[in-house]
Amino acid sequence: MSLEELRKKVIFHNSLDVWITTCKEKNIDWSSTENYQKFISYLLQNNLNLKTFTLCAHEAGETEQEKTKFAEALAEIKDKNAAIYTIKLNDHALSLIKKYSLSN
């Protein structure tokens, strides 16, 4: 699924789903908590309006054990860049996300 397809479902998404979708589009391994934190830092530095979000394990997808483990690993990190946020996938947000690379 692409970011555009994700946006068509609902306009607000959790940052974990956005991160995974972004990684799939860019052929990046999404399972690195360090890389997730870089992604969130990039979004925050670019003043994207993010609201913290508590992701329950069952919301992560009952068949997606890796995603659930990843969310649990992030929860153990006490840093704003490891938090899960809601992201409004408007045109500005999509443009910013599409410009992201690990070298940002």
WOPE-V823398 format. One line per field, one symbol per residue. ss: DSSP state (~ for helix, > for strand, _ for the rest). phi: phi as a letter, one per 20 degrees, with the letter a starting at -180 (. if undefined). burial: I if it has 24 or more other C-alpha atoms within 12 Angstrom, else O. A space follows every 10 residues. Layout:
# WOPE-V823398
ss: ???
phi: ???
burial: ???
This chain:
# WOPE-V823398
ss: __~~~~~~~_ _>>>~~~~~~ ~~~~~~____ __~~~~~~~~ ~~~~~____> >>____~~~~ ____~~~~~~ ~~~~~~___~ ~~__>>>>__ ~~~~~~~~~_ ____
phi: .efffffffb edceffffff fffffeldfe eeffffffff ggfffelffd dfbeeegfff ofedffffff ffffffeebf fdfdceceee gfffffffef bfef
burial: OOIOOIOOOO OIIIIIIIII IIIOOOOOOI IIIOIIIIII IIIIOOOIOI OOOOIOOOOI OOOOOOIOII IIOIIOOOOI IIIIIIIIIO OOIIOIIIOI OIOO
